[in-house]
Amino acid sequence: MSALADPLAFDAEFLRRLEVLNVVARKILQGSLRADRKSIRKGISAEFADHRAYVPGDDIRHVDWHLFGRLEELFLKLYREEENLHLSVLVDDSASMRFSPGEGPTTKLVYALQVAAALSYIGLSNMDAVNLIPFSSRLGEGRWRLKGRAQIHSLFDTLREWRERAGGETDLAAALTEFVKRERRRGVVVVLSDCFDLDGFRGGLKSLRYAKHEVYVLQLSDPLEREPPVRGDLRLVDAETGQAREVNVTDELRARYREAYEALFTSVERFCIQNEYGYSRAPTEVEFDELVLTILRRGGLVS
């Protein structure tokens, strides 16, 4: 990542980078991907879709009288209407997201907040409404149903405040189930998390799909977390539970750790593919706007 005095300064350069992303997103949303977000409903619209048989109680204004003249049966015209596009960005702010084995202000959480800022900026510029919500063991107090770019600076203030919150344990199942109960509108839900919740990530993500949301997972990783430069006798402490363990870090143990770490990411990716969720790994050494731009260009998040 580029050297910034404060990665969450959200200064003029940061806004310039967001606007570049927004230009790409606008082209996508106004093109074929936006058109995909249409549903067949009974009503008045510019684009005819299909017929269905008339049943008592239907509005006779939608009867196809030309078809009646040929078949002497009543059929209703169905049209395509665009559904509103709601974006929810859920940010894991648990203790594991705040941990950084390296130096400097950048953590997985800070990176996630930068990505969340970019996605929210795009959403407020192009979509109907945006939710931005933190979670750990439960859903945090977020920003709901934001509309319009005038909200962006107060939203930046909110993101900076989240960095200072105390991180808790991760419970994706509890937090995402709570989200589903609060948000009844179907939409695009982006989950920014390291998914360090072996028991809960499957149930949590499934609860979003049961509620008919379109799900996209961005799984964050830190380079020093993937390849920790440690050896010898150490006392390791779990960042979330506080549990400690004495270990002797040998080359063999480091190799087993790398395998287990990769297995976690592979299992989350495979689960997402099997359940038709969007998925991308989000290494913190990749510039946040490069990550979002890559996803947008390949049709992710809004497809």
N, C-alpha and C positions, 0 to 999 in steps of 0.2 A: 504494500500500500504506500501511497505517497506520503511524504513527511508533512504532517499538519500539526500546528501548535495545539489545536483542539479539533479532533475529527468531527465533533458535533458543533462546530462554530456556525455551520450553515451560512457561510459568507457568500459574497458575490460570485466567486469562482464555483462554489458548490451549486448555486442556483443556475449558473450557466450550464453546468454539466447535467442538471436535471432537465433543463429546457431542451437540450439535445435529445435526451431520452424521450421527452414528451413528443417531439416532432415525429420520431419513429413510431411511437405508440399511437399517435393520432392517425397516421396513415393506415396502420393495421386496423384500428377500431372502426374507421370509416370505410374500410374495404371489406374483403370477404369474411374476415373473422367477425366483424360486427353483424354481417348479414346472417351468419350462422346462429346468432342468438335470437332466433325468431320462433314463435310458437303458433300453432294453428288454433284459432279461436273463432267463435261466431261473432261477427261484427262487421263494421264498415271499415275498409282499408283499401289501399291502392293495389294490393297484390292478391289475386285469387289463388286459392290453394286446393280446394277439394269440395265435394258434395257429401251430404249425409241425408238419410231419410228424415222427413218431417215427422215430429211427434206432437200430440196435442199440448198446447202451452207454448210452443215455439213462436217467436216473433215472425209474423207472416211477411214482414218487410224484407226478410232475407230469403224468401222463397224464390227459386229460379223458375220464373213463369215461362221462359222459352223452353226449358226442359219439360215442364208440365205439358206444354202444347204438343210436344213430340211423344211423350211417354204416358201422359195422363196420370202421372204420379207426382206427389209433392216431394221436392228435395230442397234442402237449405244450402245456400252458398256459404262456404267457409273461407276465411281470409287469413293471411299471415299478418300478425302484428308483432312488432318488436317488443321483447320483454325489457324491462328496465334492467340495467346492469349494475349490481351492487358489489362493491369490493370490500372484503374484510381482511385486514392484515393482523395476524395474531403473533405476538413477539414473546418468545420464551425468555423471561428475565430471571431464571433460576440461578442458583449459586454456580452451577457448572458453566453457565454462559458468561459469568463474570470472571472466572478464573483464567489467568494468563501466566504461563510459565516464563514468558519473555519479559523484556523491559519495555517501558513506554505505556501510553494510555490506551492502546488498542486491545480490546478483548473481543470475544465472539459477540458479546452483547452490543458493544459499540458498532461493530460491523453490521449487525442485524438492524440496529437503529438507523444507520445510513441507508441500508436497502429499504427499510420501512418508509423512510422519508421520501425516497425516490418513487416507490410504488404509490404512496399516498398522493404525491404531487401529480403523478400521471392520472390517478383516479379522480382527484378533485378537478382536473382540467378536462377530463373526457367522459367520466362516468356519472351515474345518477346520484350515488351516495357512497361514502367511505366510512367504515368502522376501523378504528385503530386501538388494539387492546393488548395489554400485557397479560402473561399468565405464568404460573409456576405450579404450585399444588392446587391452585384454584384460579379462577378468572379475576384479574385485577380491575381496578377502576380505569376504564379507557375512555375514548372519545367515540361517540356513537352518532351515526347518521349525519356526518359532515357533508356539506355541499358547497361547491364553489371555491375558486382559488384564493378568495379573501381569507380562508381559514388556515392557509398554509403556515403563516408565521406563528400563530398561537399553537399550531400542531408541533412546530419545531420546538417551542418552549416545553411542551409536554414531553417530547422525546428526551430532551436534556434532563428533565426531572426524573425520568425513569432510570437513568444511569445511576442516580444517587440512592435508589431504593435498595432495601436489604433483600438479597436473593434468598429464596426458599428452596425446597425440594421440588423436583419435577414430578408432576402427575398429569400426563396428557389426557388420560381417560376422564378424570374428574373435571379438568378445566374445559376441555372441548365439549363434553356433555353439557356443562353449564352454559357454554356459548350457544349451543343448539337450542336450549330452552329459552334463551333470551332473544335470539335472532330467528324470527319465523320466516323472514323473506329469503327465498333462495338466491344465491349469488356465487361469486368467486371468492374462495377462502384460501389465503396464502398463509401457511404455517412456517414461521422462521424459528428453527430449533436445532439443537445438536442431537435431539432424540435420545438423550441419555436416560431412557426410561424403558428398560427391557420388558417390563410387565404391561405398560400402559399404552405404548404408541399405536399398537394395532387397534385396540378398542376405541381409542380416542379418535383416530382418523376414520374408522368405520362409522362412528356416530355422525360425522359430518356428511358422509355419503348417504346414510339413511335419511337425513334431512334434505336430500336432493341438492346439496351444495356441490359446486365444482371445486375440487380440492387440488392444491398445488403445494408441495413440500419443498422447502429450501433447507437442506441439512448442513449446518455450519461445522467447520473444522479449523483447527489452529495448526500450523506446521510443526510447532514444537510439541504439540499434543500428539500428533501423528508419529513423530520421531523424537521422543524426549531424550536429551543429552545427559542421561544419568547412568551411573554405575556404582557398584559397591553396596555397602550396608546403608539402608535408608529407612526412615519411618514415614510411611505414606499416610496421608489423612484425606479421607473422602470430603470433597468440597461441600457436599450437601448434607450428609448425615453426621459428619464429624468423626466417623469411625476410623481408627488408626490400625495400621498393620506394619510390623517389622519385616522387611524383605531384603534379600541379597540380590541385587540386580546384576545378573550375568548376561553375557551375549545370548545365551540360550533363552533366558527369560525375556530379553528385549525382543527376540524373534517371535516368541509366543505372544507377546503383547501386540506386536504389529499385526499378527494374524487375527487376533481377537478384535482389534480396532477396525481392521478392514472388513471383518465378518459382520460387524454391527452395521456399517454403512451399506454393505451388500444386501443385508437382510431387509433394511428399510427400503432400499431402491427396488428390490425384487417384490416386496409387498405392495409398493405403490404401483408398479407396472402391472402386477396381477389384478389389482383392483381398479385399474384405469385412472389412477391419480397422476397428476403431473409431478415430476421429481427432478431436482438438480442438486448436485453437491455445491456447496458454497465455501470454498477455501478463503480464509480471511486475507491471504496474500494477493488475491485477485482484486483489482480495483472494483469498488461496488458498482460503478456505472458500467464497467465492462461486463460484469455478471448479468445485470438487468438487460443490457443491450443484447447480449447473446441469447437470452431467453426470449426476448421480444421477437428477435429476428427469426428464430426457429418456430415461432408460433406458440410459445408457451404463455401461461398465465391468462391470456385472453382468448385462447382457442376454444 
